[in-house]
Amino acid sequence: MITCLHCEKKMTIRYRVNEFADTFCRDDCYEKYYEENDIKYTDHFHPYIDDYEAMRRVFLDWSDHWEEELIERGKNFQSSSYMTLCSMKGSHSNNICIIQ
């Protein structure tokens, strides 16, 4: 089990890793660790920090909203002109029929 370097809590998907591969449970712990230990160098000077931050931000946004996005995409898929719902006679369920 991976734990936070600062507070020793168990990691969740919101964890953060610095340039030395130290893990923090969230951004707050990362910032507090650097402040409390008077560490002036942070990974903000690392050449790939912008890429890491961008990928992390997209992943966290996706993980927070994936259910809503799937529902919305399902609505768009079902309402497209290529698809219609048709029911089978003698069956209690609906099948999806794709019209090409």
N, C-alpha and C positions, 0 to 999 in steps of 0.2 A: 504494500500500500504506500502510495506517495503522499507525503505530508508537506504542508507549507513550511518554508524555512523560518518565517517570522512567527506565526501563531501556532504551528504544528497541527492545524486542522486538516482533515482529509480533503483531498482534491475533488473538485467537481469539474464540469466542462468549462468553467469560467477561469480556470487556472492560467497563470502567466509564467513564462520562463524567461530568465535574463540571459545575457551573453555567456555566462559561465555555467549554464544549465541548472541554475538554482531555481526551484519551483516555489511559487507563491499562489495561495488559494484564490486571490483576486487582485485587482489593481490597487486597492487600498492598502493591502498588506505589503505589496511591493514598494509603494511609496513610503509607508511608515518605516519599513526596514531600512531603506536608504537614509531617511531623515534621522532615525534614532541612532544609527551607527555612524552618522556623520560621514557618509560615503559621498564624495563629490562626483566621482565618475559614475555615470549611469549608461545604460545601453542606448541612450538617445544619440550617442555618437557612433554607434555601430553602423557600418555601411549598409546593412540590410534591414535596419529597424523599420523603415517605412513599409517595406514589403511585408514584414512580419505583422506589423500593426494593421495593415490593410486586410490581409488574409484572416487575421484573428477577428477583426470587426465584422467581416462578411460572415464568417462561421458563427459567431455569437448571435448576429442578427437572424441568420437562418435558423439556428437552434431555438431561438425565442419565438419564431413565427412560422415554423414549417407546417404546422397543422392548418393554419389559416390559408397558407399558400396552396396546399394540396386541395383544400375545399374549393378555393377560388378557381384553380386550374380544372378541377372536376366539373364545376359549373360551366366554364368556358368550353370544355370538351363536349359535354352533353348538349350544349346549345348550338354546336357547330352544324353547318348545313350537310355535313357528311354522315351524320348519325341520327338515328331515330330509335325510340324505344318501341318494341313490339312485344305483345304478350302471346304466349303460346296457349292454344286452346287446351283445356283440360289440365293446365298447370297453374299453380298458385304463385309462380315467380315470373319476373320479367326477364327477357333476354335482350341483350344489346345487339342490334342488327346494323352492320356498317353498310352504307349505300355508296357504291363507287360509280 
